[in-house]
């Protein structure tokens, strides 16, 4: 009986650790709209960035970005325009 309790406890601990490790490094309640740059699929990559965008602005469809070469690499400029309120579900009716 005591072995069974230890087994159940060990199983629960493994499930708990497994579920928390799946979401490691992720924001539980992200705000939208936002820009996400993923340097790699590794959640804790120090180069990953999430940049919140002020509500009410959307990416300009006609001219969404510019690329400018610099001495050290290049810069990407994203163009946002005043648009409707977005909550990450702008295509819903």
C-alpha positions as CSV (number, residue, x, y, z in Angstrom):
1,X,0.0,0.0,0.0
2,X,2.8,2.4,0.9
3,X,4.6,1.6,-2.5
4,X,1.4,2.5,-4.4
5,X,1.2,5.9,-2.7
6,X,4.9,6.6,-3.6
7,X,4.2,5.5,-7.2
8,X,1.1,7.8,-7.5
9,X,3.1,10.7,-5.9
10,X,6.0,10.1,-8.3
11,X,3.6,10.0,-11.3
12,X,1.9,13.3,-10.2
13,X,5.3,14.9,-9.8
14,X,6.4,13.9,-13.3
15,X,3.1,15.1,-14.9
16,X,3.5,18.5,-13.0
17,X,7.1,19.0,-14.1
18,X,6.3,17.9,-17.6
19,X,3.4,20.4,-18.0
20,X,5.4,23.3,-16.6
21,X,8.5,22.6,-18.7
22,X,6.3,22.7,-21.9
23,X,5.5,26.3,-21.2
24,X,8.9,27.4,-20.0
25,X,9.9,30.8,-21.3
26,X,6.4,31.6,-22.7
27,X,4.3,34.5,-21.6
28,X,1.1,33.1,-20.1
29,X,-1.1,36.1,-21.1
30,X,0.3,37.8,-24.1
31,X,-1.2,41.1,-25.3
32,X,-2.2,41.7,-28.9
33,X,-1.3,43.1,-31.3
34,X,2.4,42.3,-31.0
35,X,5.4,41.5,-33.2
36,X,7.3,38.3,-32.4
37,X,10.9,37.7,-33.6
38,X,12.0,34.1,-33.1
39,X,15.7,33.6,-33.5
40,X,15.2,29.9,-33.0
41,X,12.5,27.5,-31.8
42,X,14.2,27.4,-28.4
43,X,11.9,29.2,-25.9
44,X,14.7,30.6,-23.8
45,X,16.8,31.9,-26.7
46,X,18.2,35.3,-25.5
47,X,17.7,36.8,-29.0
48,X,13.9,36.1,-29.1
49,X,11.8,39.2,-28.8
50,X,8.2,40.1,-28.4
51,X,7.3,43.7,-29.0
52,X,3.9,44.9,-28.0
53,X,2.1,47.3,-30.5
54,X,-0.3,50.0,-29.2
55,X,-3.9,48.9,-29.7
56,X,-5.6,50.5,-32.7
57,X,-2.7,50.2,-35.1
58,X,-2.3,47.6,-37.8
59,X,0.5,46.7,-40.2
60,X,0.2,48.8,-43.4
61,X,-0.8,46.4,-46.2
62,X,0.3,48.7,-49.0
63,X,3.8,49.4,-47.6
64,X,4.5,47.2,-44.6
65,X,8.2,47.4,-44.2
66,X,11.6,48.8,-45.4
67,X,15.0,47.2,-45.1
68,X,18.0,49.5,-44.6
69,X,21.6,48.3,-44.8
70,X,23.8,49.6,-41.9
71,X,27.5,49.2,-41.1
72,X,26.9,46.2,-38.8
73,X,24.1,44.5,-40.7
74,X,20.6,45.8,-41.6
75,X,17.5,47.3,-40.0
76,X,13.9,46.4,-40.6
77,X,11.4,49.2,-40.2
78,X,7.8,48.1,-39.9
79,X,5.0,50.6,-40.9
80,X,1.9,50.7,-38.8
81,X,-1.2,52.8,-39.5
82,X,-4.2,53.7,-37.4
83,X,-6.8,50.9,-37.9
84,X,-9.5,49.1,-36.1
85,X,-9.2,47.6,-32.6
86,X,-7.3,44.3,-32.9
87,X,-7.3,41.5,-30.4
88,X,-5.5,38.9,-32.5
89,X,-8.8,37.9,-34.1
90,X,-9.3,40.6,-36.7
91,X,-10.8,38.3,-39.3
92,X,-13.8,37.3,-37.1
93,X,-17.2,38.6,-38.0
